[in-house]
Amino acid sequence: MYAVDRSVAIVKPKEPFLDWIRNLPGSEIDITLEQLRADSTVYLIPDFDEIEDALAAIDHIYGRIFEAELSEWSDEENTWPVDRSLKLFWKWFDVSLHSIVIDAAEDIGEETAFS
């Protein structure tokens, strides 16, 4: 195992994002917020020592993250909210920041079966 020279931001949707999903045209999605947040997207960000640096990194790329999260549920941009401001991003998502990333994939190996 070895440390990766990156930090991690885990983006977890909040209730307004779930409301948007449920209101998509023709949506019959039956999912709870707990289920939606159970398998959240992880983004690698630059390594940080201070939490403020990590938050600044998120604020810098929030637009791309916002669009990536929206596109997971709808490829039709006309269904996306017109206001995709930084303020709305933080209203729709929680972000959990982690400064230590360990790569354990090589230790597990491809021959290991997890079924």
C-alpha positions, 0 to 999 in steps of 0.5 A: 500500500502507498499514499496517493498524493491527492486528497478526496472530496465525497459529494453527497446529495441533499434533499433539494437534489433528490427533489430535483430527481423526483421531478424530472420529466417522466421520473418514476424513481423511487429512492430515499435520500439515505439510498442516494447518499449511500454510494456517493461520488468521490473526487480526487482533489489536490493534496491539502494541509488546511481545510480552507485549501480544500474548500477553495479547490471545491469552490473552484471546480464546483461547476464541473462537479455540479454538472457531473452530478446532474448528468448522472440522472439526466443527460438533457441539460434543459432539465437541469436547474438554470441557477447552478451557482456556488450557493446552490451547489452548497445547498444541494450537496454536502462535501466530506473532505479527506486528506489521506488517500491510500492505494491498496489495489496492488495488495489485493491483486486481480486474482482475488475474487470477492464474489 
